[in-house]
Amino acid sequence: MANQYDVIIVGAGPAGSIAAMYLARAGVKALLIDKAEFPRDKICGDAQGRKAAKILKELEIYHEYEKLEGQKVYGITLSSPNGKVVNLDSGDRNSPAPGYVHKRMIFDNFLFSEAKKCVDFKAFDVKDLVIEGGFVRGVIGLNGNKEQETIRANIVLGADGANSIVGGKLGLTKNPLDHLLVAVRAYYRGVTGMSDRIEIHMIDHLIPGYFWIFPLPNGEANVGLGMIIKDMNAKKVNIKEALLKEIKVNPLFVDRFKDSAIVGEVKGWNLPAASYRRKCYGNGFLLLGDAASLIDPLSGEGVGNAMISGRIAATVVAEAMKKGDFSEKFLKKYDDELWATIGEEVEADYKLQKLGKQFPFLIDKIVERALKDPKFKKKMEELLPFAGGKKEIGEDHFVEDLKNAKF
């Protein structure tokens, strides 16, 4: 029996929805499936940056994205382990495009709604894969009526998150604990001192983890804490308790949170880091986004890389359709193109993560120098947002210069 669909996309989050839109553009018949009912919450820092903007502009939906309820952000407030704080701002408010903080309930629903305009969607809870002759040929699961159903296609895209069923069935979801992050997030109302910057706070006893405060509309903030699981275990940190404690005792936060109120509860999730390059392709399948372990090892941000993986996966799948070749050998092209695109930044950020852990005083030095040296501050503002800039910050000469600097 002929397949009804060319492609099944498992998961309608950013990776899956972006893949669906690009596949539709390429004339590929795709089915998007998800077990969740949208709009749905996704535990996250809620920030999107230049990577998301570029793709949304390419898909010609950026104008609609700008209308979503969210907060424009133009820079970073960075604090060092010794408690010094510096504001690093975008030099030009129009170029590059501003970042945004949107609740994922809003952002993901926007992408999902756009994807549904151009591909079929089906509520479906995947339980297993159809594997024939060593190739993934479809999915088996429960449809919206809770009845077991088999859906077949030439290729399956697993965009179903860090706990991917697709990746799990293929034995491709395990990261070593030093390449697995854990984070907790809470929404607060009434935090004072908010601006149009995201805040990253490097707290000495939690490095290389960090505490964040991201501004949202209506007087709300996304507040969270993330750590590498191996370090969290070694330091015997209860990450939820640590978040709540910092708010109460850290001099940077006490007054700001004095009259605030938590909205909802503290929620946690795991983040597989891209510093561990996992296999994400094979006969008849590709893994996208968190399912492919594409979380940035320094920032913990995953939306941008997820969206990039969706775009690249769609391009490669369209080529595979033309060739009628869904073999692992051909689909390796996805892995090659993905890492050619994100690899430099992942490598630079992983190096910075390790440097911060090994030499936390370097963060003190960066902040102190930026506070006292306007030229250095401007240089950091130019370097930090870009892969090449972060690579330069991690270079030996840059580190040695910082180590030897006197203020």
C-alpha positions as CSV (number, residue, x, y, z in Angstrom):
1,M,0.0,0.0,0.0
2,A,1.4,3.4,-0.9
3,N,2.2,5.8,1.9
4,Q,-0.3,8.5,2.5
5,Y,2.4,10.9,3.6
6,D,6.0,11.5,2.5
7,V,7.1,12.5,6.0
8,I,5.8,12.2,9.5
9,I,6.9,14.9,11.9
10,V,6.6,13.8,15.5
11,G,6.4,16.8,17.8
12,A,4.8,20.2,16.9
13,G,7.2,22.4,18.9
14,P,9.6,24.9,17.2
15,A,11.7,22.2,15.5
16,G,8.8,20.2,14.2
17,S,6.6,23.2,13.2
18,I,9.5,24.9,11.4
19,A,10.3,21.7,9.5
20,A,6.7,21.4,8.5
21,M,6.6,24.9,7.1
22,Y,9.8,24.4,5.0
23,L,8.6,21.0,3.8
24,A,5.3,22.5,2.6
25,R,7.3,25.2,0.7
26,A,9.3,22.4,-1.0
27,G,6.1,20.6,-2.0
28,V,6.6,17.6,0.3
29,K,3.5,16.1,1.8
30,A,4.0,16.1,5.6
31,L,1.9,15.0,8.6
32,L,2.6,16.9,11.8
33,I,1.6,14.9,15.0
34,D,1.7,15.7,18.7
35,K,0.1,14.2,21.8
36,A,-0.3,17.6,23.4
37,E,-3.2,20.0,22.9
38,F,-2.1,23.5,21.9
39,P,-1.6,26.1,23.4
40,R,0.5,24.2,25.9
41,D,3.2,25.3,28.3
42,K,6.9,24.3,27.7
43,I,9.3,24.9,30.6
44,C,11.9,27.2,29.3
45,G,13.7,30.6,29.7
46,D,11.3,31.9,27.0
47,A,13.9,34.0,25.2
48,Q,14.4,33.9,21.4
49,G,17.3,35.7,19.6
50,R,18.7,36.4,16.2
51,K,18.6,32.7,15.0
52,A,14.8,32.6,15.4
53,A,14.4,36.1,13.8
54,K,16.4,35.0,10.7
55,I,14.2,31.9,10.1
56,L,10.9,33.7,10.8
57,K,11.9,36.4,8.3
58,E,12.8,33.7,5.7
59,L,9.4,32.1,6.2
60,E,7.8,35.6,5.9
61,I,6.0,35.3,9.3
62,Y,8.2,37.7,11.3
63,H,5.8,40.5,11.0
64,E,3.1,38.4,12.7
65,Y,5.7,37.2,15.3
66,E,6.3,40.9,16.3
67,K,2.7,41.3,17.2
68,L,2.8,38.5,19.8
69,E,2.6,39.5,23.4
70,G,6.2,39.6,24.5
71,Q,9.1,41.8,25.6
72,K,11.7,43.1,23.2
73,V,15.3,42.8,24.6
74,Y,18.4,44.7,23.4
75,G,21.2,43.5,25.6
76,I,22.4,41.6,28.7
77,T,22.8,42.5,32.3
78,L,25.7,40.4,33.5
79,S,26.8,39.9,37.1
80,S,30.1,38.3,38.2
81,P,30.7,35.8,41.1
82,N,32.0,38.7,43.2
83,G,28.7,40.6,42.8
84,K,29.7,43.3,40.3
85,V,27.1,44.1,37.6
86,V,27.5,45.5,34.1
87,N,25.0,46.3,31.4
88,L,26.0,45.2,27.9
89,D,23.7,46.8,25.3
90,S,23.2,46.4,21.5
91,G,24.9,49.2,19.8
92,D,22.1,49.7,17.3
93,R,18.5,49.0,18.2
94,N,17.6,48.1,14.7
95,S,20.5,45.9,13.6
96,P,20.6,43.1,14.5
97,A,16.9,42.5,15.2
98,P,16.0,42.7,18.9
99,G,15.6,39.5,20.9
100,Y,12.3,38.7,22.4
101,V,11.0,37.0,25.5
102,H,7.7,35.3,24.8
103,K,6.1,32.7,27.0
104,R,6.5,29.4,25.2
105,M,2.7,28.9,25.5
106,I,2.4,31.9,23.2
107,F,5.4,31.4,20.9
108,D,5.0,27.6,20.3
109,N,1.3,28.1,19.6
110,F,2.1,30.8,17.0
111,L,4.5,28.4,15.2
112,F,2.0,25.5,15.5
113,S,-0.8,27.6,14.1
114,E,1.4,28.7,11.1
115,A,2.4,25.1,10.5
116,K,-1.2,23.9,10.5
117,K,-2.0,26.3,7.7
118,C,0.3,24.4,5.3
119,V,0.4,20.7,6.5
120,D,-2.0,18.2,7.9
121,F,-2.1,17.8,11.7
122,K,-3.2,14.9,13.8
123,A,-3.5,14.5,17.5
124,F,-1.4,11.3,18.1
125,D,0.5,9.8,21.0
126,V,3.5,7.8,19.5
127,K,4.2,4.5,21.3
128,D,6.5,2.7,18.9
129,L,8.0,2.9,15.4
130,V,7.4,0.8,12.3
131,I,10.8,-0.7,11.3
132,E,11.1,-2.8,8.2
133,G,14.3,-4.0,6.6
134,G,16.3,-1.8,9.0
135,F,14.4,1.3,8.0
136,V,12.0,3.4,10.0
137,R,8.8,3.4,8.0
138,G,6.2,5.0,10.2
139,V,4.8,5.3,13.7
140,I,2.4,3.3,15.9
141,G,0.4,5.0,18.6
142,L,-2.9,6.2,19.9
143,N,-5.0,8.6,17.9
144,G,-7.4,11.3,19.2
145,N,-10.0,8.6,20.0
146,K,-7.4,6.6,22.0
147,E,-7.5,3.9,19.3
148,Q,-4.3,2.2,18.2
149,E,-3.3,3.3,14.7
150,T,-0.3,2.8,12.4
151,I,0.8,5.7,10.1
152,R,3.3,5.1,7.4
153,A,5.7,7.4,5.6
154,N,9.0,7.4,3.7
155,I,10.8,9.1,6.6
156,V,10.1,10.1,10.2
157,L,11.4,13.2,11.9
158,G,11.7,13.0,15.6
159,A,11.1,16.5,17.0
160,D,9.6,15.3,20.2
161,G,11.9,16.8,22.8
162,A,14.5,15.8,25.3
163,N,12.5,12.7,26.3
164,S,12.0,11.7,22.6
165,I,10.1,8.5,22.0
166,V,11.5,8.3,18.5
167,G,15.1,8.7,19.7
168,G,14.4,6.4,22.7
169,K,13.1,3.6,20.5
170,L,16.3,3.9,18.5
171,G,18.6,4.0,21.5
172,L,19.8,7.6,20.9
173,T,18.7,9.6,23.9
174,K,21.6,9.2,26.4
175,N,24.0,11.9,27.4
176,P,26.8,11.7,29.9
177,L,25.9,13.7,33.1
178,D,28.6,16.3,32.3
179,H,26.7,17.0,29.0
180,L,23.2,17.1,30.5
181,L,21.8,20.3,32.1
182,V,18.9,20.6,34.5
183,A,17.0,23.8,35.1
184,V,14.1,25.2,37.1
185,R,11.9,28.1,36.2
186,A,9.2,30.1,37.9
187,Y,7.2,33.1,36.9
188,Y,7.2,36.1,39.2
189,R,5.1,39.3,39.3
190,G,6.4,42.5,40.8
191,V,10.2,42.1,40.5
192,T,11.7,45.6,40.5
193,G,14.5,47.0,38.5
194,M,13.5,45.2,35.2
195,S,14.8,46.6,31.9
196,D,14.8,45.7,28.2
197,R,17.8,43.4,28.8
198,I,17.9,39.7,29.8
199,E,19.8,39.2,33.1
200,I,22.5,36.5,33.6
201,H,23.9,36.2,37.1
202,M,27.0,34.1,37.7
203,I,26.8,33.0,41.3
204,D,30.1,31.7,42.8
205,H,28.9,28.5,44.4
206,L,26.8,27.5,41.4
207,I,29.3,28.1,38.5
208,P,29.2,27.1,35.7
209,G,25.5,27.2,36.3
210,Y,23.7,30.5,36.3
211,F,20.7,32.4,37.6
212,W,18.6,34.3,35.1
213,I,15.8,36.9,35.1
214,F,14.1,37.6,31.8
215,P,11.6,40.4,31.4
216,L,8.0,39.7,30.3
217,P,5.0,42.0,29.7
218,N,2.5,42.9,32.4
219,G,5.1,43.2,35.2
220,E,6.1,39.5,35.0
221,A,9.5,37.9,34.8
222,N,10.8,34.5,33.9
223,V,13.2,33.5,36.8
224,G,15.3,30.4,36.7
225,L,18.5,28.6,37.6
226,G,20.4,26.0,35.5
227,M,23.3,23.7,36.2
228,I,25.2,20.8,34.7
229,I,23.8,17.6,36.4
230,K,27.3,16.3,37.2
231,D,28.2,19.5,39.0
232,M,24.9,19.7,40.7
233,N,25.3,16.2,42.1
234,A,29.0,16.9,43.1
235,K,28.0,20.1,44.9
236,K,24.9,18.3,46.4
237,V,22.6,21.2,45.2
238,N,18.9,20.9,45.3
239,I,18.3,23.2,42.4
240,K,14.7,24.2,43.3
241,E,15.8,25.1,46.9
242,A,18.8,26.9,45.5
243,L,16.6,29.1,43.3
244,L,14.3,30.1,46.1
245,K,17.2,30.6,48.5
246,E,19.1,33.0,46.2
247,I,16.0,35.1,45.8
248,K,15.9,35.5,49.6
249,V,19.5,35.9,50.5
250,N,21.6,37.1,47.5
251,P,22.2,40.9,47.9
252,L,21.5,41.3,44.2
253,F,18.0,40.0,44.5
254,V,16.7,40.5,48.1
255,D,15.3,44.0,47.6
256,R,14.1,43.4,44.0
257,F,12.0,40.4,45.0
258,K,10.8,41.9,48.4
259,D,7.3,42.7,47.2
260,S,7.1,40.1,44.4
261,A,4.8,37.1,44.2
262,I,5.4,33.8,42.5
263,V,2.8,32.9,39.7
264,G,2.2,29.2,39.6
265,E,4.9,26.8,40.8
266,V,8.6,26.1,40.2
267,K,9.0,23.6,37.4
268,G,12.1,21.7,36.3
269,W,13.3,20.0,33.1
270,N,16.4,18.3,31.6
271,L,18.4,19.9,28.8
272,P,20.7,17.6,26.7
273,A,23.7,19.7,25.7
274,A,25.1,20.0,22.2
275,S,28.6,19.7,23.6
276,Y,27.9,15.9,23.3
277,R,27.4,15.3,19.6
278,R,24.8,12.6,19.4
279,K,23.9,10.6,16.4
280,C,20.8,12.2,14.9
281,Y,20.2,10.4,11.6
282,G,19.8,6.9,10.2
283,N,17.8,4.8,7.8
284,G,14.4,6.5,7.4
285,F,14.7,9.0,10.3
286,L,16.2,12.3,11.5
287,L,16.2,13.7,15.1
288,L,15.6,17.5,15.5
289,G,16.0,20.0,18.3
290,D,16.2,18.7,21.9
291,A,15.7,15.2,20.6
292,A,19.0,15.6,18.9
293,S,20.8,17.1,22.0
294,L,21.1,20.6,20.5
295,I,20.9,22.7,23.6
296,D,23.6,25.4,23.8
297,P,26.1,24.3,26.5
298,L,26.7,27.8,27.8
299,S,23.4,29.5,27.8
300,G,21.1,26.5,27.9
301,E,19.0,28.0,25.1
302,G,17.6,25.5,22.6
303,V,14.9,27.2,20.5
304,G,17.3,28.8,18.0
305,N,19.2,25.5,17.2
306,A,15.9,23.6,17.2
307,M,14.5,25.9,14.5
308,I,17.8,25.7,12.5
309,S,17.6,21.9,12.7
310,G,14.0,22.1,11.3
311,R,15.0,24.1,8.4
312,I,18.0,21.9,7.5
313,A,16.1,18.7,8.0
314,A,13.4,19.9,5.6
315,T,16.0,20.8,2.9
316,V,17.6,17.4,3.2
317,V,14.3,15.5,3.2
318,A,13.2,17.3,0.1
319,E,16.4,16.2,-1.6
320,A,15.9,12.6,-0.3
321,M,12.4,12.6,-1.8
322,K,13.7,13.6,-5.2
323,K,16.3,10.9,-5.1
324,G,14.1,8.3,-3.5
325,D,17.0,7.7,-1.0
326,F,16.2,7.6,2.7
327,S,19.3,5.7,3.7
328,E,21.6,6.5,6.6
329,K,24.4,7.2,4.1
330,F,22.3,10.0,2.3
331,L,20.8,11.4,5.5
332,K,24.2,12.0,7.0
333,K,24.0,15.1,4.9
334,Y,21.6,16.5,7.5
335,D,24.2,16.0,10.3
336,D,27.0,17.5,8.2
337,E,25.0,20.6,7.3
338,L,23.6,21.0,10.8
339,W,27.0,21.0,12.5
340,A,28.5,23.2,9.8
341,T,25.9,25.7,10.8
342,I,25.9,25.4,14.6
343,G,29.2,23.8,15.3
344,E,31.4,26.8,15.7
345,E,29.1,28.4,18.3
346,V,28.6,25.2,20.2
347,E,32.4,24.6,20.4
348,A,33.1,28.2,21.5
349,D,30.3,28.1,24.1
350,Y,31.5,24.8,25.5
351,K,35.0,26.2,25.8
352,L,33.7,29.2,27.6
353,Q,31.6,27.0,29.9
354,K,34.7,25.0,30.9
355,L,36.8,28.2,31.3
356,G,34.2,29.7,33.6
357,K,34.2,26.5,35.7
358,Q,38.0,26.3,35.9
359,F,38.7,30.0,36.3
360,P,35.6,31.7,37.7
361,F,37.7,34.8,38.6
362,L,37.9,35.5,34.8
363,I,34.2,36.4,34.9
364,D,35.0,38.8,37.7
365,K,37.8,40.3,35.5
366,I,35.5,40.6,32.4
367,V,32.9,42.5,34.4
368,E,35.3,44.7,36.3
369,R,37.2,45.6,33.1
370,A,33.9,46.4,31.3
371,L,32.9,48.7,34.1
372,K,36.2,50.6,34.0
373,D,37.2,50.5,30.4
374,P,34.6,51.8,27.9
375,K,36.6,50.5,24.9
376,F,36.6,47.0,26.4
377,K,32.9,47.2,27.2
378,K,32.2,48.1,23.6
379,K,34.3,45.2,22.4
380,M,32.4,42.8,24.7
381,E,29.1,44.2,23.3
382,E,30.3,43.5,19.8
383,L,31.7,40.0,20.5
384,L,29.2,38.3,22.9
385,P,26.2,37.9,20.5
386,F,28.2,36.1,17.8
387,A,29.9,32.7,17.5
388,G,33.1,34.2,16.2
389,G,33.1,36.7,19.0
390,K,32.7,34.1,21.7
391,K,35.4,32.0,20.1
392,E,37.7,35.0,20.4
393,I,36.8,35.5,24.1
394,G,37.9,31.9,24.6
395,E,41.3,32.3,22.8
396,D,44.4,31.9,24.9
397,H,45.7,35.5,24.2
398,F,42.3,37.0,25.3
399,V,42.3,34.8,28.5
400,E,45.9,35.6,29.3
401,D,45.3,39.3,28.8
402,L,42.4,39.1,31.3
403,K,44.4,37.1,33.8
404,N,47.2,39.7,33.8
405,A,45.0,42.8,33.7
406,K,45.3,45.2,36.7
407,F,42.4,47.5,37.6
